[in-house]
Amino acid sequence: MLLINETEMLEICFLEPENFQKTPDSVLNDALRAAEAHKRIRYNIQKMIRPGCSLKEIIQYVEDSTRIMLKGEKNNGIGFPCGISINNVAAHFSLNPWNDDIILKENDVLKVDFGTHSNGRIIDCAFTACFDEKKKILIQAAKEATEVGIKAAGIDAAVCEIGREINEVYKSYETENYKGDLVPIKPVWNLNGHSIAQYKIHAGISIPPINNGDYSRIKEGFIALETFGSTGIGEIKESGECSHFMLAKENTNKIYNKKNQDVLDLIKKEFVTLPFSHKHIDFYIKDSKTSVQLLTARKFLDPYPPLIDVDNSFVAQFEHTIYLTEKGKTVVSRGEDF
């Protein structure tokens, strides 16, 4: 796998909360527990991800392992659906229960983006896997741009200044497109990093990969610093079947079907404001597809469809979760791999 350091596989077992009282900061301790789960899972799936592997099995391993290590948390520690976005699909793609499996091909560019949480402290972390040497420059650009963004991030940093630093990295890279022509690697300008709050994956502040003139300043707390590099136009749109959903803001409409009400009650109790998938609902209530579709149509749920760049383009992503305080910066999701 290109540009990911080799790691040893780690044990998947329940992570006792008391073993993570490592600092005087209880919020950070919760995040450290979720981060440990994330690291163990991603170390292990990096051994599984190879040309010919089943992406359905990768998703299942991520979910099963999270439920073991973070059992008892909301949705047993699953922060959001496991994204397995391939090639020009940048984000928000996962397999629904009725979908056929996807087998990874050698020239695929796979973004693996999954979340864990402990007491609502979410670790949002992603990496790109690829086995085609021709894509190495694209992946290197995304990795370097994300690292530069992490370095630039801090309390009171203007988000547009972080974006300017990220964009400078991308402007220094070019690679071949699917035709073999040399093209610039562009940051996906409308996919941003973001602040994170307890049980809220997007908490209000966006961190662009370009200088967009936004002088909003980073505040104390958690941010997800992510960048996406593309051989396409560097702009995404929504397209395809939805696998990611969130509870919408308060809806006073009445529900008359018992199963639909049961599904909505489950979402409010088990997911709260965390994103979820059809597959997550089916873990608790079988055959929930129709209920989720109806609840979405009636505005009880917000859908988040796949986000894609133009056909025949390739998108790479890297992402880390950072904890910022007046005392400094902790890249909570940092591991031996990246």
N, C-alpha and C positions, 0 to 999 in steps of 0.2 A: 504494500500500500504506500502510495507516494506521500512523503513529508509528514508522516506520523511516526513517532518514535516507538520502537518495539517495547512492549510491556509484558510482565508476567500476568497470567490469569489469576484472579482473586476469588476468594470464597464468597458465595452468596448465602448469607445467614442474617437473622434478625439483628439489627443494630440497636443495642440497648441505649436509650436516651442518656442515661447517667454516664455512659462512657464518653460522651461528647461535651461534658461540662469543662471545657478546656480553657475558657477565658472568663473574665468577669461579665462579659456581654452575653446575656441569654439569647438575644436575637442572632448574634453571630454563631453561637453554639448550635442553634437550630439549623442554620444554614450549613454549618460544617457537617452535620449529620446527613443532611440531604446531599451534600456534595460528595461525601464518602460513598453513598449509594450510587450516585451518578458515575463516579470514577470506576468503581468495580464493574458496573454494567458495561460501560463503554470499553474498558480494557478487554473484557471478555468478548464482546461482539466484534472487536477489531480482529480477533483471531478467527471469527466465523465468516466475516465478510471477504469473499473471494469470488472471482468469476464463476458463475454456475450456482451460487448460493441462492437460497429461497429468502426473499424479503419478508414474506409472511412469517417465516420462522424467526427472523431478526426481531420483528415487532413483538411476537409472542414472548421471546426471551426477555426483551426489555420490560414488558408488562409483568410477566411472572416474577422476575427477579426483584422488581420494585416492590411488588406486593409482599414478598418474603421479608425484605430488609426493612421496610417502613410500614409494616402491618399496624393497623389501628389508626393511621392518619386518614384524613378525608381521601376517599378513593384509594386508600392504602398507599399513599405517597406518590401517586402518579400526578405530575404537575400539569401535563397536557398531553395530547396524543403524540405518539412517536412518528415524526415526519421522516419519510423515505423518498425525498424528492429527487427525481432523476433528470439529468441533462438540462433542458430549457425550463423545466419546472423548478422554480426557486424555493418554494415553501408551501406549507399547509397541505401536503399530499400524504395520505396514509391509505391503507387498504381497509375497506369496509368488509363486514363479515361475508357478504355475498360476492365479493370480487374474486376473480381468478388470481392466483399467485403471480408474482413477478420474479423472474430469474435474472440475476445481475449478469450483464455482459461485460466483456473485458474493456470495451471503450466507453462504458457508461461513466458519467460523473454523478456520484451518489452523495447527497447531503443527508446526514443523519442528525436529526434535531429532536431531542426529547428532554422532558423535564421531570425532576423529582422535587418533593417538598417535605419538610418536617415542620409541623405547626404553622403551615402556610408560608414558610420561607422557601421560595421557589429558586431552584437552580435551573437556569436556562442556558444550555451549552450545546454547541453543534460543531461537527467537523465534516470534512469532505473526504470521501474515499474514491480512489480511482487507480487503475492498474495500467493505464495507457500513458507511456512516457511523453507522448505528444501533448498531454494535458497538464504536464508538470508545472509549466510556467503559470497557467491559469490558477492552479491551486496555490502555488507559492505566492502569487499576488494577493489572493484573498487572505491567506494566513498572515502575510507581512502587514497588510493594511489593517487588519484587526489588531495586531500587536501594537502598531503605531497609535491606533485609536485608544487602546488601553493605556498606553504611556501618557497620552494627552489628557485623559479623563481625570478629573479631580473636582473637589468641591469648589464651586464658583466658576468653573471653566464654562465658557460660552459654547453652546452646542455647535454653532456654525464654525467655530475655530477648530473644534475636534474634527468636524466634517472636512475642513480645509486640509488638515494634516492627512486624513484618510485619502482624500482625492489626489493629493500629491503623489502618494504611493502608486495608485492605479494609473496615473498619467505617465509613469515611468515604465509601464509594461505594455508589451504587445505580443500577440501569439497568432497562430494560424487558425482560421475558421474552418468550417466543414469542407469548403472548397479548396483549402490549401492557401488561401490568400492571407497576407499578413494584416491583422486588424488590431486596433487598440483594445485593451481590456478596460471596460467601463464599469464604474460602480453602479449598482442598481439604485438609482437616486430616490425611488419611492418605497424602498424597504429600509427601515431605520432601526437603530438600537433604541432602547427604551428604559425608563425607570420601572422598578418592580416594587410593589407593596405587598403586604400580607394577603395571601390568597388572590392577588391581582397581578396578572402577568404583564399588563400594560397599565402603568400608573400615572400617565399624563405627560411626561417629558419624552420627546423624541430626539434621537441623536442621529442626524443625517450623515451620509457618506460624502457629502459635498458642502461647500460653503453656501448655504441657502439664505444667509442674512438674518437668521434667527439667533438673537442674542440671549435667549433663555439660558439660565445658568443651572448647572448641576447642583443638586442639593444632597445633603447627607442621606445615606441609605443605600439601597441596592440599585444597580443598573445592569442591563444586559448590553454588552458592547458587541455588536455583530456587523459584519460587512459581507456583501455579496458582489463578486466580480463576474462580469458577463462578456461573452464574445458577441452578444446580440446588440440590441439598442440600449440596454441598461435601463429598461422600464418594464415593470410588470403590470399585468392585468389579471382579473379573476376569470378562471375558465375551468370547466370540468365538474365532475361529481363531488359534492361536499362530504368531507369526513370530519371536519372540525366545527364544533358548536360551543356557544356559551349561553348561559341564562340571560335573557334580555332584562331591561329595567322593568320595574313593577308593571304588571299587566292585570287589569281588573276584569277582563273578559271571563265569562263563565265557561267551564268545561263540563260536558254532560256524559262523556264516555269514561267509564271507570278506569280502564287501562291507561288512557291518556293522562288521567289525573294521577294515577299511580306513578307513571313515568315522571311527570312534572314534580311530584312530591319527592321522589328519589333524587332528582337533580338538585332541588333546593336543599335537601338534607346532606347528600353525599358529595356534591361537587361545589356547591355554593357559587362562587364566582370563578372557579377554575374551568378552563376549557376541557371538553370531553369529546368522545367519538361515539358513533353507533356501537362500536365494539365494547366500549366501556359500559354503556347502558345494558347491553346484552349480558354482561357479566352478572348483573343483578336481576334483570327482567328480560327473559328470552323474547325473541321475535319482536323487537321494539321499533323496527324500521318505520312502519306506518305511523306510529305514535309520534316519533321524532319529526317526521315529515309534516304531520298535521300541526304539531306545536310550533314548528318553524313557520308554516304558512299563516298561522294565527298570531305571529309576533311574540310568542312566549320565549322563543329561542332565536338567537342571532347566528346565522351561518357564516363560516369563513372558508370559502372555496379555495382550491389550489391557485397559486400565483405563478404566472408563467411569463417568460420573455418570448421573443419571436421563435418560430420554428427553426430547427437546425442550429440553434445556439446552445451554448453550454454555460452553466452558472455554477460557481463554487462559493462556499460559505464557511466561515469560522466564527465562533461566538464563545464568549466567556461571561460569567456573572461576577460582578465586582461589588465589594462592600466598601463604601466610602464614609469615613468619619473625620473629625478634626485631627485625629491621631495618625491618619494615613489611609492607605489603599490596600485592600486584600483581594486578590483575584481568587475568589473562593473555589471556583471550579478548576483551577489550575492543577494539572496532574503531570505524571512522568511522560505522558504521550504528547501533550501539547499545552 
